[in-house]
Amino acid sequence: MVTTIVTHPGGAHKDDLLAVCVLIAKHGAPVVRRDPTAEELADPSVAVVDIGGVHDAAQLNFDHHHFPREHAPTCALSLVLDHLGVYEDARRFCDWLEPAEWFDSRGPKKTAEWLGVPRRAISRLNSPIDITLLRRFARKTELAAGDTLYEYMRFVGEDLLEYLRIARERIDFVAAHAERWSIDQGGEVIGAVFLPRTEPAADEPSSAVANYIRAQGIERSVAAIVYPDRRGEGYGIGRFEDHPKLDFSRVEAEGDVHFAHKSGFMCKTSATDPERLKALIAAAWG
């Protein structure tokens, strides 16, 4: 039972705000923004975030500022997500997390260099939503249930945890049903992942298959994904990570292809036979 969440006073940053959002969603405890006492650092019912000079998840102390310079980029949110067992999934499926770790532990200049963008691009990505939330949070000394900002932060934490829970469930579903295909085409091998139609049906099948591929670490060996069409009895076929050798506009004239995107990234077919689906992928290769 967490009774209190303590984080630092003064200026707020994305990592401490989001870490507190997640802890609010998980525990519903009030928040105070001040230095922690020694007793609070030793009390596992008090979560201390981004302050205190201690990282001890068993005691719910989540500070990273004492880590050595060569430590991998880490922020308070990283530590909280790791404590909850969802950090690895968050790194895979939340593209914004790693830049947030870099920004908080290395600063905007090094983050821009790591991203390969001008320094000013970092501030250009800010929005009034970021600015207002951080400003309003920084002005608070206490937050509790019923406060507008507290409830908004609860929504943010709940949505993040829910997103990660659903993403993991979908990956596990795909892992239980998917097939890996190796399609020979002119001496080359086209890697594909096929998710057959199931009962119950897969939820958001295309993104579920893509996340499964990333979770398995097989991105380099997969060019195409095949998944049940939610609007028909056939399948959608798409190129994975915009593979440059697949262009599904090449198969738009096929009788069983009822839609092929002009940009070539995907098509829809009434075909259900795996061999026919493989043939369409091969025909789109070039």
Secondary structure, 3 states (H helix, E strand, C coil): CCCEEEECCCCCCHHHHHHHHHHHHHHCCCEEECCCCHHHHCCCCEEEECCCCCEEHHHCEECCCCCCCCCCCCCHHHHHHHHCCCHHHHHHHCCCHHHHHHHHHHHHHHHHHHHCCCHHHHHHCCCHHHHHHHHHHHHCCEECCCCHHHHHHHHHHHHHHHHHHHHHHHHHHHHHHCEEEEEEECCEEEEEEECCCCCCCCCCHHHHHHHHHHHHCCHHHCCEEEEECCCCCCEEEEEHHHCCCECHHHHCCCCCEEEECCCCCEEEECCCCHHHHHHHHHHHEC
